[in-house]
Amino acid sequence: MGFLTLISILVFPQLFGILLYLRLSGAPRWVAAIAAALAPAVIFFWLARIFLFAGLREYYAGDPKCGMPVMVAVLALYTGTAIQLVLGVITQVFLSVRIRTQSFT
Protein backbone atom coordinates (compact mmCIF):
# COMPACT_ATOMS: atom_id res chain seq x y z
CA MET A 1 0.00 0.00 0.00
CA GLY A 2 2.84 2.42 0.79
CA PHE A 3 4.47 1.96 -2.62
CA LEU A 4 1.16 2.50 -4.43
CA THR A 5 0.56 5.69 -2.45
CA LEU A 6 4.05 6.95 -3.28
CA ILE A 7 3.60 6.25 -6.98
CA SER A 8 0.19 7.92 -7.03
CA ILE A 9 1.56 11.03 -5.32
CA LEU A 10 4.34 11.26 -7.91
CA VAL A 11 2.40 10.35 -11.08
CA PHE A 12 -0.95 12.10 -10.53
CA PRO A 13 0.46 15.66 -10.60
CA GLN A 14 2.29 14.98 -13.86
CA LEU A 15 -0.85 13.61 -15.49
CA PHE A 16 -2.78 16.61 -14.21
CA GLY A 17 -0.20 18.95 -15.75
CA ILE A 18 -0.52 17.26 -19.15
CA LEU A 19 -4.32 17.38 -19.00
CA LEU A 20 -4.18 21.03 -17.99
CA TYR A 21 -1.98 21.78 -20.99
CA LEU A 22 -4.43 20.06 -23.31
CA ARG A 23 -7.40 21.80 -21.67
CA LEU A 24 -5.78 25.21 -22.13
CA SER A 25 -5.43 24.71 -25.86
CA GLY A 26 -7.44 27.88 -26.53
CA ALA A 27 -5.01 30.00 -24.52
CA PRO A 28 -1.64 31.12 -25.89
CA ARG A 29 0.81 28.24 -25.96
CA TRP A 30 3.28 29.89 -23.57
CA VAL A 31 0.54 30.45 -20.94
CA ALA A 32 -0.60 26.84 -21.20
CA ALA A 33 2.98 25.56 -20.96
CA ILE A 34 3.84 27.67 -17.91
CA ALA A 35 0.63 26.76 -16.10
CA ALA A 36 1.07 23.08 -16.91
CA ALA A 37 4.73 23.12 -15.83
CA LEU A 38 3.96 24.72 -12.46
CA ALA A 39 0.77 22.78 -11.71
CA PRO A 40 2.49 19.44 -10.84
CA ALA A 41 4.67 21.09 -8.20
CA VAL A 42 1.71 22.89 -6.63
CA ILE A 43 -0.46 19.77 -6.62
CA PHE A 44 2.37 17.65 -5.20
CA PHE A 45 3.00 20.19 -2.43
CA TRP A 46 -0.68 20.08 -1.52
CA LEU A 47 -1.10 16.27 -1.71
CA ALA A 48 2.17 15.30 -0.05
CA ARG A 49 1.47 17.50 2.96
CA ILE A 50 -1.73 15.57 3.57
CA PHE A 51 -0.03 12.17 3.44
CA LEU A 52 3.21 13.08 5.22
CA PHE A 53 1.78 15.07 8.09
CA ALA A 54 -1.14 12.69 8.70
CA GLY A 55 1.40 10.01 9.58
CA LEU A 56 3.28 12.43 11.82
CA ARG A 57 0.10 13.29 13.69
CA GLU A 58 -0.29 9.60 14.54
CA TYR A 59 3.39 9.35 15.49
CA TYR A 60 3.16 12.25 17.92
CA ALA A 61 -0.15 11.13 19.45
CA GLY A 62 1.75 9.85 22.46
CA ASP A 63 4.32 11.84 24.38
CA PRO A 64 6.54 14.18 22.32
CA LYS A 65 9.72 12.57 21.08
CA CYS A 66 12.54 13.73 18.86
CA GLY A 67 11.65 16.27 16.19
CA MET A 68 13.67 14.53 13.49
CA PRO A 69 10.66 12.88 11.75
CA VAL A 70 9.21 16.34 11.14
CA MET A 71 12.47 17.51 9.59
CA VAL A 72 12.60 14.44 7.35
CA ALA A 73 9.00 15.02 6.26
CA VAL A 74 9.71 18.68 5.44
CA LEU A 75 12.87 17.71 3.54
CA ALA A 76 10.93 15.05 1.60
CA LEU A 77 8.21 17.59 0.84
CA TYR A 78 10.64 20.18 -0.52
CA THR A 79 12.69 17.60 -2.45
CA GLY A 80 9.58 16.10 -4.02
CA THR A 81 8.28 19.54 -4.95
CA ALA A 82 11.59 20.39 -6.63
CA ILE A 83 11.56 17.07 -8.50
CA GLN A 84 7.98 17.69 -9.67
CA LEU A 85 8.94 21.16 -10.84
CA VAL A 86 11.87 19.83 -12.87
CA LEU A 87 9.81 16.94 -14.27
CA GLY A 88 7.00 19.36 -15.16
CA VAL A 89 9.38 21.52 -17.18
CA ILE A 90 10.91 18.46 -18.89
CA THR A 91 7.44 17.15 -19.72
CA GLN A 92 6.39 20.46 -21.23
CA VAL A 93 9.56 20.69 -23.31
CA PHE A 94 8.94 17.15 -24.58
CA LEU A 95 5.32 17.99 -25.45
CA SER A 96 6.37 21.21 -27.17
CA VAL A 97 8.95 19.42 -29.32
CA ARG A 98 6.49 16.66 -30.14
CA ILE A 99 3.77 19.13 -31.17
CA ARG A 100 6.22 21.07 -33.35
CA THR A 101 7.48 17.95 -35.12
CA GLN A 102 3.91 16.77 -35.76
CA SER A 103 2.96 20.14 -37.21
CA PHE A 104 5.84 19.95 -39.74
CA THR A 105 4.84 16.53 -41.05
C-alpha positions as CSV (number, residue, x, y, z in Angstrom):
1,M,0.0,0.0,0.0
2,G,2.8,2.4,0.8
3,F,4.5,2.0,-2.6
4,L,1.2,2.5,-4.4
5,T,0.6,5.7,-2.4
6,L,4.0,7.0,-3.3
7,I,3.6,6.2,-7.0
8,S,0.2,7.9,-7.0
9,I,1.6,11.0,-5.3
10,L,4.3,11.3,-7.9
11,V,2.4,10.4,-11.1
12,F,-1.0,12.1,-10.5
13,P,0.5,15.7,-10.6
14,Q,2.3,15.0,-13.9
15,L,-0.9,13.6,-15.5
16,F,-2.8,16.6,-14.2
17,G,-0.2,18.9,-15.8
18,I,-0.5,17.3,-19.1
19,L,-4.3,17.4,-19.0
20,L,-4.2,21.0,-18.0
21,Y,-2.0,21.8,-21.0
22,L,-4.4,20.1,-23.3
23,R,-7.4,21.8,-21.7
24,L,-5.8,25.2,-22.1
25,S,-5.4,24.7,-25.9
26,G,-7.4,27.9,-26.5
27,A,-5.0,30.0,-24.5
28,P,-1.6,31.1,-25.9
29,R,0.8,28.2,-26.0
30,W,3.3,29.9,-23.6
31,V,0.5,30.5,-20.9
32,A,-0.6,26.8,-21.2
33,A,3.0,25.6,-21.0
34,I,3.8,27.7,-17.9
35,A,0.6,26.8,-16.1
36,A,1.1,23.1,-16.9
37,A,4.7,23.1,-15.8
38,L,4.0,24.7,-12.5
39,A,0.8,22.8,-11.7
40,P,2.5,19.4,-10.8
41,A,4.7,21.1,-8.2
42,V,1.7,22.9,-6.6
43,I,-0.5,19.8,-6.6
44,F,2.4,17.6,-5.2
45,F,3.0,20.2,-2.4
46,W,-0.7,20.1,-1.5
47,L,-1.1,16.3,-1.7
48,A,2.2,15.3,-0.1
49,R,1.5,17.5,3.0
50,I,-1.7,15.6,3.6
51,F,0.0,12.2,3.4
52,L,3.2,13.1,5.2
53,F,1.8,15.1,8.1
54,A,-1.1,12.7,8.7
55,G,1.4,10.0,9.6
56,L,3.3,12.4,11.8
57,R,0.1,13.3,13.7
58,E,-0.3,9.6,14.5
59,Y,3.4,9.3,15.5
60,Y,3.2,12.3,17.9
61,A,-0.2,11.1,19.4
62,G,1.7,9.9,22.5
63,D,4.3,11.8,24.4
64,P,6.5,14.2,22.3
65,K,9.7,12.6,21.1
66,C,12.5,13.7,18.9
67,G,11.6,16.3,16.2
68,M,13.7,14.5,13.5
69,P,10.7,12.9,11.8
70,V,9.2,16.3,11.1
71,M,12.5,17.5,9.6
72,V,12.6,14.4,7.4
73,A,9.0,15.0,6.3
74,V,9.7,18.7,5.4
75,L,12.9,17.7,3.5
76,A,10.9,15.0,1.6
77,L,8.2,17.6,0.8
78,Y,10.6,20.2,-0.5
79,T,12.7,17.6,-2.5
80,G,9.6,16.1,-4.0
81,T,8.3,19.5,-4.9
82,A,11.6,20.4,-6.6
83,I,11.6,17.1,-8.5
84,Q,8.0,17.7,-9.7
85,L,8.9,21.2,-10.8
86,V,11.9,19.8,-12.9
87,L,9.8,16.9,-14.3
88,G,7.0,19.4,-15.2
89,V,9.4,21.5,-17.2
90,I,10.9,18.5,-18.9
91,T,7.4,17.1,-19.7
92,Q,6.4,20.5,-21.2
93,V,9.6,20.7,-23.3
94,F,8.9,17.2,-24.6
95,L,5.3,18.0,-25.4
96,S,6.4,21.2,-27.2
97,V,9.0,19.4,-29.3
98,R,6.5,16.7,-30.1
99,I,3.8,19.1,-31.2
100,R,6.2,21.1,-33.4
101,T,7.5,18.0,-35.1
102,Q,3.9,16.8,-35.8
103,S,3.0,20.1,-37.2
104,F,5.8,20.0,-39.7
105,T,4.8,16.5,-41.1
